[in-house]
Amino acid sequence: MFKRLRRLRMNENLRAMLKETSLKIEDFIYPLFVVNGNNVKKEISSMPGVFQLSIDELLKECKELVSLDIKAIILFGVIENELKDSCGSEALDENSLIARAIRAIKAEYPQLFIITDLCFCEYTDHGHCGIIDPHTKSVANDLTLEISAKQALVHARAGADMIAPSGMMDGIIATLRKALDENGFENLPIMAYSTKFASAFYGPFRDVAESAPSYGDRKSYQMDYANAKEALLESLEDEKQGADILMVKPALAYLDIIKELAHHTLLPICVYNVSGEYALLKAGAKLGVIEYEKLMVETMIAFKRAGAKLIISYHAKEVARLIKEGKI
């Protein structure tokens, strides 16, 4: 005698009733890239449908997101090369591009939850994530912590709802938590890029954020993708330091890491469905070799099934439309 597991799959209604994993619009966070200027909406060739946006165009995009019931965005600033310097000074200005964008969005769409990416790679002339140690030619960890705290306060004072430090500096969560608490922002949550790998999947992001390193790579501070135990250690250390949400980035090739982390923490887990993952699906659709929407949804379900509560994704608008149309 054998178990007939197919009995529970024979009826469409029963399959829907027994579905273990589902997608909601509230699961998604949409990345936005803001630039200086007016009437700027520049599509990124490696990421169809993703744009660099001036603040006026950014507000139009936010209107669309609100109409789709998307609740949250993660905001990146992209500045001109002539404004960049060795320590990313523009990011420390109370009237920086990112601060002006936050204030503009909050004035028009106060219901949108704004998460700000906190890093220096978009603001430095060398493209690395902080101040460079002249001896090692890598990022000076503790000096970068000091300016990261200043950048966090710029974001907080502008009205950010959550801060997400992405530079992978040791001690970053404890440093930001202390700075925020001491300045009256004890209720401002931190989403840690707690397990962020040195990945080739980031390639197209560097086109949109204009943040490729001018020399070397980021392997001295981002994680070796071969190391699963270290990945868990990184996230659990950020939890000890006071992170409110943990993140695994990239997502698709790291479902094992997401699952393992979910078994070791009670904190919410976010995954970043990164630019290379998005670009591969878009390229497959263009070539006609995949069923794009079906594969996109299957990918999102995989993230949730592995243990993710939240998904940062360039697909968020497409998924939201499918949900609203009752197709998911």
Contacts in CASP RR format, 6 or more apart in sequence:
PFRMAT RR
TARGET T0000
AUTHOR 0000-0000-0000
METHOD contacts of the structure
MODEL  1
MFKRLRRLRMNENLRAMLKETSLKIEDFIYPLFVVNGNNVKKEISSMPGV
FQLSIDELLKECKELVSLDIKAIILFGVIENELKDSCGSEALDENSLIAR
AIRAIKAEYPQLFIITDLCFCEYTDHGHCGIIDPHTKSVANDLTLEISAK
QALVHARAGADMIAPSGMMDGIIATLRKALDENGFENLPIMAYSTKFASA
FYGPFRDVAESAPSYGDRKSYQMDYANAKEALLESLEDEKQGADILMVKP
ALAYLDIIKELAHHTLLPICVYNVSGEYALLKAGAKLGVIEYEKLMVETM
IAFKRAGAKLIISYHAKEVARLIKEGKI
8 14 0 8 1.000
8 15 0 8 1.000
8 18 0 8 1.000
9 15 0 8 1.000
20 305 0 8 1.000
21 301 0 8 1.000
21 304 0 8 1.000
21 305 0 8 1.000
22 304 0 8 1.000
23 297 0 8 1.000
23 300 0 8 1.000
23 301 0 8 1.000
23 304 0 8 1.000
23 319 0 8 1.000
23 323 0 8 1.000
23 328 0 8 1.000
24 323 0 8 1.000
25 68 0 8 1.000
25 69 0 8 1.000
25 70 0 8 1.000
25 71 0 8 1.000
25 319 0 8 1.000
25 320 0 8 1.000
25 323 0 8 1.000
25 324 0 8 1.000
26 71 0 8 1.000
27 300 0 8 1.000
27 304 0 8 1.000
27 309 0 8 1.000
27 310 0 8 1.000
27 311 0 8 1.000
28 70 0 8 1.000
28 72 0 8 1.000
28 310 0 8 1.000
28 311 0 8 1.000
28 312 0 8 1.000
28 313 0 8 1.000
28 316 0 8 1.000
28 319 0 8 1.000
28 320 0 8 1.000
29 72 0 8 1.000
29 73 0 8 1.000
29 74 0 8 1.000
29 115 0 8 1.000
29 270 0 8 1.000
29 310 0 8 1.000
29 311 0 8 1.000
29 312 0 8 1.000
29 313 0 8 1.000
29 316 0 8 1.000
30 65 0 8 1.000
30 70 0 8 1.000
30 72 0 8 1.000
30 73 0 8 1.000
30 74 0 8 1.000
30 312 0 8 1.000
30 313 0 8 1.000
30 314 0 8 1.000
30 316 0 8 1.000
30 317 0 8 1.000
31 50 0 8 1.000
31 73 0 8 1.000
31 74 0 8 1.000
31 76 0 8 1.000
31 312 0 8 1.000
31 313 0 8 1.000
31 314 0 8 1.000
32 53 0 8 1.000
32 58 0 8 1.000
32 61 0 8 1.000
32 62 0 8 1.000
32 73 0 8 1.000
32 74 0 8 1.000
32 75 0 8 1.000
32 76 0 8 1.000
33 50 0 8 1.000
33 51 0 8 1.000
33 52 0 8 1.000
33 53 0 8 1.000
33 76 0 8 1.000
33 77 0 8 1.000
33 78 0 8 1.000
33 208 0 8 1.000
33 209 0 8 1.000
34 52 0 8 1.000
34 53 0 8 1.000
34 54 0 8 1.000
34 55 0 8 1.000
34 58 0 8 1.000
34 75 0 8 1.000
34 76 0 8 1.000
34 77 0 8 1.000
34 78 0 8 1.000
34 97 0 8 1.000
34 98 0 8 1.000
34 101 0 8 1.000
35 42 0 8 1.000
35 52 0 8 1.000
35 53 0 8 1.000
35 54 0 8 1.000
35 77 0 8 1.000
35 78 0 8 1.000
35 79 0 8 1.000
35 97 0 8 1.000
36 54 0 8 1.000
36 79 0 8 1.000
36 80 0 8 1.000
36 97 0 8 1.000
37 54 0 8 1.000
37 55 0 8 1.000
38 54 0 8 1.000
38 56 0 8 1.000
39 54 0 8 1.000
39 56 0 8 1.000
39 57 0 8 1.000
40 52 0 8 1.000
40 53 0 8 1.000
40 54 0 8 1.000
40 57 0 8 1.000
41 51 0 8 1.000
41 52 0 8 1.000
41 53 0 8 1.000
41 54 0 8 1.000
41 57 0 8 1.000
42 51 0 8 1.000
42 52 0 8 1.000
42 53 0 8 1.000
43 49 0 8 1.000
43 50 0 8 1.000
43 51 0 8 1.000
44 50 0 8 1.000
44 51 0 8 1.000
44 52 0 8 1.000
44 204 0 8 1.000
44 207 0 8 1.000
44 208 0 8 1.000
45 207 0 8 1.000
46 203 0 8 1.000
46 204 0 8 1.000
46 207 0 8 1.000
46 275 0 8 1.000
46 279 0 8 1.000
47 204 0 8 1.000
47 207 0 8 1.000
47 208 0 8 1.000
47 275 0 8 1.000
47 278 0 8 1.000
47 279 0 8 1.000
47 282 0 8 1.000
47 314 0 8 1.000
48 282 0 8 1.000
48 286 0 8 1.000
49 314 0 8 1.000
50 208 0 8 1.000
50 275 0 8 1.000
50 278 0 8 1.000
50 314 0 8 1.000
51 57 0 8 1.000
51 61 0 8 1.000
52 78 0 8 1.000
52 208 0 8 1.000
53 61 0 8 1.000
55 100 0 8 1.000
55 101 0 8 1.000
55 104 0 8 1.000
58 101 0 8 1.000
58 104 0 8 1.000
58 105 0 8 1.000
59 104 0 8 1.000
59 105 0 8 1.000
59 108 0 8 1.000
59 109 0 8 1.000
62 73 0 8 1.000
62 105 0 8 1.000
62 108 0 8 1.000
62 109 0 8 1.000
62 112 0 8 1.000
63 108 0 8 1.000
63 109 0 8 1.000
64 317 0 8 1.000
65 73 0 8 1.000
65 112 0 8 1.000
65 317 0 8 1.000
66 109 0 8 1.000
66 111 0 8 1.000
66 112 0 8 1.000
68 317 0 8 1.000
68 320 0 8 1.000
68 321 0 8 1.000
68 324 0 8 1.000
69 320 0 8 1.000
69 324 0 8 1.000
70 316 0 8 1.000
70 317 0 8 1.000
70 320 0 8 1.000
71 111 0 8 1.000
71 112 0 8 1.000
71 113 0 8 1.000
72 112 0 8 1.000
72 113 0 8 1.000
72 114 0 8 1.000
72 115 0 8 1.000
73 105 0 8 1.000
73 112 0 8 1.000
73 113 0 8 1.000
73 114 0 8 1.000
73 115 0 8 1.000
74 115 0 8 1.000
74 116 0 8 1.000
74 117 0 8 1.000
74 164 0 8 1.000
74 312 0 8 1.000
75 98 0 8 1.000
75 101 0 8 1.000
75 102 0 8 1.000
75 105 0 8 1.000
75 114 0 8 1.000
75 115 0 8 1.000
75 116 0 8 1.000
75 117 0 8 1.000
76 98 0 8 1.000
76 117 0 8 1.000
76 122 0 8 1.000
76 209 0 8 1.000
77 97 0 8 1.000
77 98 0 8 1.000
77 101 0 8 1.000
77 117 0 8 1.000
77 122 0 8 1.000
77 209 0 8 1.000
78 97 0 8 1.000
78 122 0 8 1.000
78 208 0 8 1.000
78 209 0 8 1.000
78 210 0 8 1.000
78 211 0 8 1.000
79 90 0 8 1.000
79 97 0 8 1.000
79 122 0 8 1.000
79 123 0 8 1.000
81 125 0 8 1.000
81 210 0 8 1.000
83 90 0 8 1.000
83 123 0 8 1.000
84 90 0 8 1.000
84 123 0 8 1.000
84 124 0 8 1.000
84 125 0 8 1.000
84 127 0 8 1.000
85 123 0 8 1.000
85 124 0 8 1.000
85 125 0 8 1.000
86 124 0 8 1.000
86 125 0 8 1.000
86 126 0 8 1.000
86 131 0 8 1.000
86 132 0 8 1.000
87 120 0 8 1.000
87 124 0 8 1.000
87 130 0 8 1.000
87 131 0 8 1.000
87 147 0 8 1.000
88 120 0 8 1.000
88 123 0 8 1.000
88 124 0 8 1.000
88 130 0 8 1.000
88 147 0 8 1.000
89 123 0 8 1.000
90 96 0 8 1.000
90 97 0 8 1.000
90 123 0 8 1.000
91 98 0 8 1.000
91 120 0 8 1.000
91 122 0 8 1.000
91 123 0 8 1.000
91 147 0 8 1.000
91 151 0 8 1.000
91 154 0 8 1.000
92 147 0 8 1.000
92 150 0 8 1.000
92 151 0 8 1.000
92 154 0 8 1.000
93 99 0 8 1.000
93 154 0 8 1.000
94 154 0 8 1.000
94 157 0 8 1.000
94 158 0 8 1.000
96 154 0 8 1.000
98 116 0 8 1.000
98 154 0 8 1.000
98 155 0 8 1.000
98 158 0 8 1.000
99 154 0 8 1.000
99 155 0 8 1.000
99 157 0 8 1.000
99 158 0 8 1.000
100 158 0 8 1.000
102 114 0 8 1.000
102 116 0 8 1.000
102 155 0 8 1.000
102 158 0 8 1.000
102 159 0 8 1.000
102 160 0 8 1.000
103 158 0 8 1.000
103 159 0 8 1.000
105 112 0 8 1.000
105 114 0 8 1.000
106 112 0 8 1.000
106 114 0 8 1.000
106 159 0 8 1.000
113 161 0 8 1.000
113 162 0 8 1.000
114 159 0 8 1.000
114 160 0 8 1.000
114 161 0 8 1.000
114 162 0 8 1.000
115 160 0 8 1.000
115 161 0 8 1.000
115 162 0 8 1.000
115 163 0 8 1.000
115 164 0 8 1.000
115 191 0 8 1.000
116 155 0 8 1.000
116 160 0 8 1.000
116 162 0 8 1.000
116 163 0 8 1.000
116 164 0 8 1.000
117 164 0 8 1.000
117 166 0 8 1.000
118 148 0 8 1.000
118 151 0 8 1.000
118 152 0 8 1.000
118 155 0 8 1.000
118 163 0 8 1.000
118 164 0 8 1.000
118 165 0 8 1.000
118 166 0 8 1.000
118 167 0 8 1.000
118 176 0 8 1.000
119 129 0 8 1.000
119 130 0 8 1.000
119 165 0 8 1.000
119 166 0 8 1.000
119 167 0 8 1.000
120 127 0 8 1.000
120 128 0 8 1.000
120 129 0 8 1.000
120 130 0 8 1.000
120 131 0 8 1.000
120 144 0 8 1.000
120 147 0 8 1.000
120 148 0 8 1.000
120 151 0 8 1.000
120 167 0 8 1.000
121 127 0 8 1.000
121 128 0 8 1.000
121 129 0 8 1.000
121 130 0 8 1.000
121 167 0 8 1.000
121 209 0 8 1.000
121 211 0 8 1.000
121 213 0 8 1.000
122 209 0 8 1.000
122 210 0 8 1.000
122 211 0 8 1.000
124 130 0 8 1.000
125 214 0 8 1.000
126 132 0 8 1.000
126 213 0 8 1.000
126 214 0 8 1.000
126 215 0 8 1.000
127 211 0 8 1.000
127 212 0 8 1.000
127 213 0 8 1.000
127 214 0 8 1.000
128 138 0 8 1.000
128 139 0 8 1.000
128 213 0 8 1.000
128 218 0 8 1.000
129 139 0 8 1.000
129 144 0 8 1.000
129 166 0 8 1.000
129 167 0 8 1.000
129 168 0 8 1.000
129 169 0 8 1.000
129 218 0 8 1.000
129 221 0 8 1.000
130 139 0 8 1.000
130 140 0 8 1.000
130 143 0 8 1.000
130 144 0 8 1.000
130 147 0 8 1.000
130 167 0 8 1.000
130 169 0 8 1.000
131 139 0 8 1.000
131 140 0 8 1.000
131 143 0 8 1.000
131 144 0 8 1.000
131 147 0 8 1.000
132 138 0 8 1.000
132 139 0 8 1.000
132 140 0 8 1.000
133 139 0 8 1.000
133 140 0 8 1.000
133 143 0 8 1.000
136 220 0 8 1.000
137 215 0 8 1.000
137 216 0 8 1.000
138 220 0 8 1.000
138 221 0 8 1.000
139 169 0 8 1.000
139 220 0 8 1.000
139 221 0 8 1.000
141 169 0 8 1.000
141 170 0 8 1.000
141 171 0 8 1.000
141 221 0 8 1.000
144 167 0 8 1.000
144 169 0 8 1.000
145 169 0 8 1.000
145 171 0 8 1.000
145 172 0 8 1.000
145 175 0 8 1.000
146 175 0 8 1.000
148 165 0 8 1.000
148 169 0 8 1.000
148 172 0 8 1.000
148 175 0 8 1.000
148 176 0 8 1.000
149 175 0 8 1.000
149 176 0 8 1.000
149 178 0 8 1.000
149 179 0 8 1.000
150 179 0 8 1.000
152 163 0 8 1.000
152 165 0 8 1.000
152 176 0 8 1.000
152 179 0 8 1.000
152 180 0 8 1.000
153 179 0 8 1.000
153 180 0 8 1.000
153 183 0 8 1.000
153 185 0 8 1.000
155 163 0 8 1.000
156 163 0 8 1.000
156 180 0 8 1.000
156 183 0 8 1.000
156 185 0 8 1.000
156 188 0 8 1.000
160 188 0 8 1.000
161 188 0 8 1.000
161 189 0 8 1.000
162 188 0 8 1.000
162 189 0 8 1.000
162 190 0 8 1.000
162 191 0 8 1.000
162 244 0 8 1.000
162 245 0 8 1.000
163 176 0 8 1.000
163 180 0 8 1.000
163 188 0 8 1.000
163 189 0 8 1.000
163 190 0 8 1.000
163 191 0 8 1.000
164 190 0 8 1.000
164 191 0 8 1.000
164 192 0 8 1.000
164 193 0 8 1.000
164 247 0 8 1.000
165 172 0 8 1.000
165 173 0 8 1.000
165 176 0 8 1.000
165 190 0 8 1.000
165 192 0 8 1.000
165 193 0 8 1.000
166 193 0 8 1.000
166 196 0 8 1.000
167 193 0 8 1.000
167 196 0 8 1.000
167 221 0 8 1.000
167 222 0 8 1.000
168 193 0 8 1.000
168 196 0 8 1.000
168 218 0 8 1.000
168 221 0 8 1.000
168 222 0 8 1.000
168 223 0 8 1.000
169 221 0 8 1.000
171 241 0 8 1.000
172 192 0 8 1.000
173 190 0 8 1.000
173 192 0 8 1.000
173 238 0 8 1.000
173 241 0 8 1.000
173 242 0 8 1.000
173 243 0 8 1.000
174 241 0 8 1.000
174 242 0 8 1.000
176 190 0 8 1.000
177 190 0 8 1.000
177 241 0 8 1.000
177 242 0 8 1.000
180 186 0 8 1.000
180 188 0 8 1.000
180 190 0 8 1.000
189 244 0 8 1.000
189 245 0 8 1.000
190 242 0 8 1.000
190 243 0 8 1.000
190 244 0 8 1.000
190 245 0 8 1.000
191 243 0 8 1.000
191 244 0 8 1.000
191 245 0 8 1.000
191 246 0 8 1.000
191 247 0 8 1.000
191 270 0 8 1.000
192 235 0 8 1.000
192 238 0 8 1.000
192 239 0 8 1.000
192 243 0 8 1.000
192 245 0 8 1.000
192 246 0 8 1.000
192 247 0 8 1.000
193 247 0 8 1.000
193 249 0 8 1.000
193 272 0 8 1.000
194 234 0 8 1.000
194 235 0 8 1.000
194 237 0 8 1.000
194 238 0 8 1.000
194 239 0 8 1.000
194 243 0 8 1.000
194 246 0 8 1.000
194 247 0 8 1.000
194 248 0 8 1.000
195 223 0 8 1.000
195 231 0 8 1.000
195 232 0 8 1.000
195 234 0 8 1.000
195 235 0 8 1.000
195 246 0 8 1.000
195 247 0 8 1.000
195 248 0 8 1.000
195 249 0 8 1.000
195 254 0 8 1.000
195 257 0 8 1.000
195 261 0 8 1.000
196 222 0 8 1.000
196 223 0 8 1.000
196 247 0 8 1.000
196 249 0 8 1.000
197 222 0 8 1.000
197 223 0 8 1.000
197 224 0 8 1.000
197 225 0 8 1.000
197 231 0 8 1.000
197 249 0 8 1.000
197 250 0 8 1.000
197 254 0 8 1.000
198 217 0 8 1.000
198 218 0 8 1.000
198 219 0 8 1.000
198 222 0 8 1.000
198 223 0 8 1.000
198 224 0 8 1.000
198 225 0 8 1.000
199 222 0 8 1.000
199 225 0 8 1.000
199 249 0 8 1.000
199 250 0 8 1.000
199 253 0 8 1.000
199 274 0 8 1.000
201 250 0 8 1.000
201 252 0 8 1.000
201 253 0 8 1.000
201 274 0 8 1.000
201 275 0 8 1.000
201 276 0 8 1.000
201 277 0 8 1.000
202 250 0 8 1.000
202 274 0 8 1.000
202 275 0 8 1.000
202 276 0 8 1.000
203 275 0 8 1.000
203 276 0 8 1.000
204 275 0 8 1.000
204 276 0 8 1.000
204 278 0 8 1.000
204 279 0 8 1.000
205 211 0 8 1.000
205 274 0 8 1.000
205 275 0 8 1.000
205 276 0 8 1.000
206 212 0 8 1.000
207 275 0 8 1.000
208 275 0 8 1.000
223 230 0 8 1.000
223 231 0 8 1.000
223 234 0 8 1.000
224 230 0 8 1.000
225 253 0 8 1.000
225 254 0 8 1.000
228 256 0 8 1.000
228 257 0 8 1.000
228 260 0 8 1.000
231 248 0 8 1.000
231 254 0 8 1.000
231 257 0 8 1.000
231 260 0 8 1.000
231 261 0 8 1.000
232 257 0 8 1.000
232 260 0 8 1.000
232 261 0 8 1.000
232 264 0 8 1.000
235 246 0 8 1.000
235 248 0 8 1.000
235 261 0 8 1.000
235 264 0 8 1.000
235 265 0 8 1.000
236 264 0 8 1.000
236 265 0 8 1.000
238 246 0 8 1.000
239 246 0 8 1.000
239 265 0 8 1.000
239 267 0 8 1.000
243 267 0 8 1.000
244 267 0 8 1.000
244 268 0 8 1.000
245 267 0 8 1.000
245 268 0 8 1.000
245 269 0 8 1.000
245 270 0 8 1.000
245 309 0 8 1.000
245 310 0 8 1.000
246 261 0 8 1.000
246 265 0 8 1.000
246 267 0 8 1.000
246 268 0 8 1.000
246 269 0 8 1.000
246 270 0 8 1.000
247 269 0 8 1.000
247 270 0 8 1.000
247 271 0 8 1.000
247 272 0 8 1.000
247 312 0 8 1.000
248 254 0 8 1.000
248 257 0 8 1.000
248 258 0 8 1.000
248 261 0 8 1.000
248 269 0 8 1.000
248 270 0 8 1.000
248 271 0 8 1.000
248 272 0 8 1.000
248 308 0 8 1.000
249 271 0 8 1.000
249 272 0 8 1.000
249 274 0 8 1.000
250 272 0 8 1.000
250 273 0 8 1.000
250 274 0 8 1.000
250 276 0 8 1.000
250 277 0 8 1.000
251 258 0 8 1.000
251 271 0 8 1.000
251 272 0 8 1.000
251 273 0 8 1.000
251 274 0 8 1.000
251 277 0 8 1.000
251 303 0 8 1.000
251 308 0 8 1.000
251 311 0 8 1.000
252 273 0 8 1.000
252 277 0 8 1.000
252 299 0 8 1.000
252 302 0 8 1.000
252 303 0 8 1.000
254 271 0 8 1.000
255 302 0 8 1.000
255 303 0 8 1.000
255 306 0 8 1.000
258 269 0 8 1.000
258 271 0 8 1.000
258 303 0 8 1.000
258 306 0 8 1.000
258 307 0 8 1.000
258 308 0 8 1.000
259 306 0 8 1.000
259 307 0 8 1.000
261 269 0 8 1.000
262 269 0 8 1.000
262 306 0 8 1.000
262 307 0 8 1.000
268 309 0 8 1.000
268 310 0 8 1.000
269 307 0 8 1.000
269 308 0 8 1.000
269 309 0 8 1.000
269 310 0 8 1.000
270 308 0 8 1.000
270 309 0 8 1.000
270 310 0 8 1.000
270 311 0 8 1.000
270 312 0 8 1.000
271 303 0 8 1.000
271 306 0 8 1.000
271 308 0 8 1.000
271 310 0 8 1.000
271 311 0 8 1.000
271 312 0 8 1.000
272 312 0 8 1.000
272 313 0 8 1.000
273 299 0 8 1.000
273 300 0 8 1.000
273 303 0 8 1.000
273 311 0 8 1.000
273 312 0 8 1.000
273 313 0 8 1.000
273 314 0 8 1.000
273 315 0 8 1.000
275 314 0 8 1.000
277 299 0 8 1.000
278 313 0 8 1.000
278 314 0 8 1.000
278 315 0 8 1.000
281 290 0 8 1.000
281 292 0 8 1.000
281 295 0 8 1.000
281 296 0 8 1.000
281 299 0 8 1.000
281 315 0 8 1.000
282 292 0 8 1.000
284 290 0 8 1.000
284 292 0 8 1.000
285 292 0 8 1.000
293 318 0 8 1.000
293 322 0 8 1.000
293 327 0 8 1.000
296 315 0 8 1.000
296 318 0 8 1.000
296 319 0 8 1.000
297 319 0 8 1.000
297 322 0 8 1.000
297 328 0 8 1.000
300 311 0 8 1.000
300 313 0 8 1.000
300 315 0 8 1.000
300 319 0 8 1.000
303 311 0 8 1.000
304 311 0 8 1.000
313 319 0 8 1.000
319 328 0 8 1.000
322 328 0 8 1.000
END
